[in-house]
Amino acid sequence: MHIGVAYADKFKRTWLTLDVPEGCTVREAIEHAGLRRQYPDIDLDNQRVGIFGKFTKPDAKVKDGDRVEIYRPITADPDTVPRRDEGV
């Protein structure tokens, strides 16, 4: 199966396309992509993951064409951070 895996930290974005075997899980796809070597701060036990922007569990099976995503924790409360002017 052909899938994509995406992750971004504060400084760098990574988008990888790879082939994985049938029955591969989200966790296995992330491991297969090697992102934990590139980004040692990834903690799949505490970070959320998803497929095409929808949260899922790390043991969910991926399908051909899926985009697996690893989400970073929110660092600012959007209710307390002042909005920036759109025209600036």
Rosetta constraint file for C-alpha pairs under 8 A:
AtomPair CA 1 CA 19 HARMONIC 5.29 0.50
AtomPair CA 1 CA 20 HARMONIC 5.32 0.50
AtomPair CA 1 CA 21 HARMONIC 6.05 0.50
AtomPair CA 1 CA 22 HARMONIC 6.34 0.50
AtomPair CA 1 CA 63 HARMONIC 7.13 0.50
AtomPair CA 1 CA 64 HARMONIC 4.79 0.50
AtomPair CA 1 CA 65 HARMONIC 7.34 0.50
AtomPair CA 2 CA 17 HARMONIC 7.08 0.50
AtomPair CA 2 CA 18 HARMONIC 5.74 0.50
AtomPair CA 2 CA 19 HARMONIC 4.49 0.50
AtomPair CA 2 CA 20 HARMONIC 6.49 0.50
AtomPair CA 2 CA 64 HARMONIC 5.37 0.50
AtomPair CA 2 CA 65 HARMONIC 5.63 0.50
AtomPair CA 2 CA 66 HARMONIC 7.84 0.50
AtomPair CA 3 CA 17 HARMONIC 5.70 0.50
AtomPair CA 3 CA 18 HARMONIC 5.66 0.50
AtomPair CA 3 CA 19 HARMONIC 6.29 0.50
AtomPair CA 3 CA 20 HARMONIC 7.34 0.50
AtomPair CA 3 CA 63 HARMONIC 7.65 0.50
AtomPair CA 3 CA 64 HARMONIC 5.95 0.50
AtomPair CA 3 CA 65 HARMONIC 4.79 0.50
AtomPair CA 3 CA 66 HARMONIC 5.10 0.50
AtomPair CA 3 CA 67 HARMONIC 5.93 0.50
AtomPair CA 3 CA 68 HARMONIC 7.59 0.50
AtomPair CA 4 CA 15 HARMONIC 6.86 0.50
AtomPair CA 4 CA 16 HARMONIC 5.47 0.50
AtomPair CA 4 CA 17 HARMONIC 4.28 0.50
AtomPair CA 4 CA 18 HARMONIC 6.25 0.50
AtomPair CA 4 CA 65 HARMONIC 7.21 0.50
AtomPair CA 4 CA 66 HARMONIC 6.32 0.50
AtomPair CA 4 CA 67 HARMONIC 4.54 0.50
AtomPair CA 4 CA 68 HARMONIC 6.03 0.50
AtomPair CA 5 CA 15 HARMONIC 5.79 0.50
AtomPair CA 5 CA 16 HARMONIC 5.25 0.50
AtomPair CA 5 CA 17 HARMONIC 6.42 0.50
AtomPair CA 5 CA 18 HARMONIC 7.98 0.50
AtomPair CA 5 CA 29 HARMONIC 7.53 0.50
AtomPair CA 5 CA 30 HARMONIC 6.81 0.50
AtomPair CA 5 CA 33 HARMONIC 7.15 0.50
AtomPair CA 5 CA 67 HARMONIC 5.60 0.50
AtomPair CA 5 CA 68 HARMONIC 4.62 0.50
AtomPair CA 5 CA 69 HARMONIC 5.87 0.50
AtomPair CA 6 CA 13 HARMONIC 7.67 0.50
AtomPair CA 6 CA 14 HARMONIC 5.69 0.50
AtomPair CA 6 CA 15 HARMONIC 4.53 0.50
AtomPair CA 6 CA 16 HARMONIC 6.49 0.50
AtomPair CA 6 CA 67 HARMONIC 7.16 0.50
AtomPair CA 6 CA 68 HARMONIC 6.20 0.50
AtomPair CA 6 CA 69 HARMONIC 4.90 0.50
AtomPair CA 6 CA 70 HARMONIC 6.60 0.50
AtomPair CA 7 CA 13 HARMONIC 6.03 0.50
AtomPair CA 7 CA 14 HARMONIC 5.39 0.50
AtomPair CA 7 CA 15 HARMONIC 6.72 0.50
AtomPair CA 7 CA 35 HARMONIC 7.99 0.50
AtomPair CA 7 CA 69 HARMONIC 6.10 0.50
AtomPair CA 7 CA 70 HARMONIC 5.44 0.50
AtomPair CA 7 CA 71 HARMONIC 7.13 0.50
AtomPair CA 8 CA 12 HARMONIC 5.69 0.50
AtomPair CA 8 CA 13 HARMONIC 4.11 0.50
AtomPair CA 8 CA 14 HARMONIC 5.98 0.50
AtomPair CA 8 CA 72 HARMONIC 7.95 0.50
AtomPair CA 9 CA 13 HARMONIC 6.48 0.50
AtomPair CA 9 CA 72 HARMONIC 7.47 0.50
AtomPair CA 16 CA 33 HARMONIC 7.13 0.50
AtomPair CA 18 CA 33 HARMONIC 7.15 0.50
AtomPair CA 20 CA 24 HARMONIC 6.54 0.50
AtomPair CA 20 CA 29 HARMONIC 6.84 0.50
AtomPair CA 20 CA 32 HARMONIC 7.66 0.50
AtomPair CA 22 CA 63 HARMONIC 7.96 0.50
AtomPair CA 23 CA 61 HARMONIC 5.95 0.50
AtomPair CA 23 CA 62 HARMONIC 7.06 0.50
AtomPair CA 24 CA 28 HARMONIC 6.05 0.50
AtomPair CA 24 CA 29 HARMONIC 6.49 0.50
AtomPair CA 24 CA 61 HARMONIC 5.68 0.50
AtomPair CA 24 CA 62 HARMONIC 6.03 0.50
AtomPair CA 25 CA 29 HARMONIC 6.12 0.50
AtomPair CA 25 CA 58 HARMONIC 6.71 0.50
AtomPair CA 25 CA 59 HARMONIC 5.23 0.50
AtomPair CA 25 CA 60 HARMONIC 5.29 0.50
AtomPair CA 25 CA 61 HARMONIC 4.26 0.50
AtomPair CA 25 CA 62 HARMONIC 5.66 0.50
AtomPair CA 26 CA 30 HARMONIC 6.30 0.50
AtomPair CA 26 CA 49 HARMONIC 7.94 0.50
AtomPair CA 26 CA 57 HARMONIC 7.56 0.50
AtomPair CA 26 CA 58 HARMONIC 5.00 0.50
AtomPair CA 26 CA 59 HARMONIC 5.98 0.50
AtomPair CA 26 CA 60 HARMONIC 5.85 0.50
AtomPair CA 26 CA 61 HARMONIC 6.23 0.50
AtomPair CA 26 CA 62 HARMONIC 6.15 0.50
AtomPair CA 26 CA 68 HARMONIC 6.70 0.50
AtomPair CA 27 CA 31 HARMONIC 6.26 0.50
AtomPair CA 27 CA 44 HARMONIC 7.69 0.50
AtomPair CA 27 CA 58 HARMONIC 4.91 0.50
AtomPair CA 27 CA 59 HARMONIC 6.27 0.50
AtomPair CA 28 CA 32 HARMONIC 5.92 0.50
AtomPair CA 29 CA 33 HARMONIC 6.12 0.50
AtomPair CA 29 CA 68 HARMONIC 7.84 0.50
AtomPair CA 30 CA 34 HARMONIC 6.57 0.50
AtomPair CA 30 CA 35 HARMONIC 6.30 0.50
AtomPair CA 30 CA 36 HARMONIC 7.63 0.50
AtomPair CA 30 CA 68 HARMONIC 7.81 0.50
AtomPair CA 31 CA 35 HARMONIC 6.69 0.50
AtomPair CA 31 CA 36 HARMONIC 6.83 0.50
AtomPair CA 34 CA 38 HARMONIC 6.83 0.50
AtomPair CA 35 CA 39 HARMONIC 5.84 0.50
AtomPair CA 36 CA 40 HARMONIC 5.15 0.50
AtomPair CA 36 CA 41 HARMONIC 7.50 0.50
AtomPair CA 36 CA 42 HARMONIC 6.01 0.50
AtomPair CA 42 CA 47 HARMONIC 7.38 0.50
AtomPair CA 43 CA 47 HARMONIC 5.78 0.50
AtomPair CA 44 CA 48 HARMONIC 7.19 0.50
AtomPair CA 44 CA 49 HARMONIC 7.87 0.50
AtomPair CA 44 CA 58 HARMONIC 7.64 0.50
AtomPair CA 47 CA 70 HARMONIC 7.17 0.50
AtomPair CA 47 CA 71 HARMONIC 6.33 0.50
AtomPair CA 47 CA 72 HARMONIC 6.45 0.50
AtomPair CA 47 CA 73 HARMONIC 6.87 0.50
AtomPair CA 48 CA 55 HARMONIC 6.92 0.50
AtomPair CA 48 CA 56 HARMONIC 7.73 0.50
AtomPair CA 48 CA 57 HARMONIC 7.86 0.50
AtomPair CA 48 CA 70 HARMONIC 6.30 0.50
AtomPair CA 48 CA 71 HARMONIC 5.44 0.50
AtomPair CA 48 CA 72 HARMONIC 7.41 0.50
AtomPair CA 49 CA 55 HARMONIC 5.81 0.50
AtomPair CA 49 CA 56 HARMONIC 5.95 0.50
AtomPair CA 49 CA 57 HARMONIC 6.70 0.50
AtomPair CA 49 CA 58 HARMONIC 6.65 0.50
AtomPair CA 49 CA 68 HARMONIC 7.36 0.50
AtomPair CA 49 CA 69 HARMONIC 5.59 0.50
AtomPair CA 49 CA 70 HARMONIC 4.55 0.50
AtomPair CA 49 CA 71 HARMONIC 5.76 0.50
AtomPair CA 50 CA 54 HARMONIC 5.09 0.50
AtomPair CA 50 CA 55 HARMONIC 4.14 0.50
AtomPair CA 50 CA 56 HARMONIC 4.79 0.50
AtomPair CA 50 CA 57 HARMONIC 7.36 0.50
AtomPair CA 50 CA 68 HARMONIC 5.87 0.50
AtomPair CA 50 CA 69 HARMONIC 5.12 0.50
AtomPair CA 50 CA 70 HARMONIC 6.56 0.50
AtomPair CA 50 CA 71 HARMONIC 7.70 0.50
AtomPair CA 51 CA 55 HARMONIC 6.66 0.50
AtomPair CA 51 CA 56 HARMONIC 6.75 0.50
AtomPair CA 51 CA 66 HARMONIC 6.47 0.50
AtomPair CA 51 CA 67 HARMONIC 5.47 0.50
AtomPair CA 51 CA 68 HARMONIC 4.67 0.50
AtomPair CA 51 CA 69 HARMONIC 5.95 0.50
AtomPair CA 52 CA 66 HARMONIC 6.98 0.50
AtomPair CA 52 CA 67 HARMONIC 5.48 0.50
AtomPair CA 52 CA 68 HARMONIC 6.72 0.50
AtomPair CA 52 CA 69 HARMONIC 7.24 0.50
AtomPair CA 53 CA 69 HARMONIC 7.30 0.50
AtomPair CA 56 CA 60 HARMONIC 6.69 0.50
AtomPair CA 62 CA 66 HARMONIC 6.38 0.50
AtomPair CA 76 CA 80 HARMONIC 7.91 0.50
AtomPair CA 76 CA 81 HARMONIC 6.97 0.50
AtomPair CA 77 CA 81 HARMONIC 6.32 0.50
AtomPair CA 84 CA 88 HARMONIC 7.84 0.50
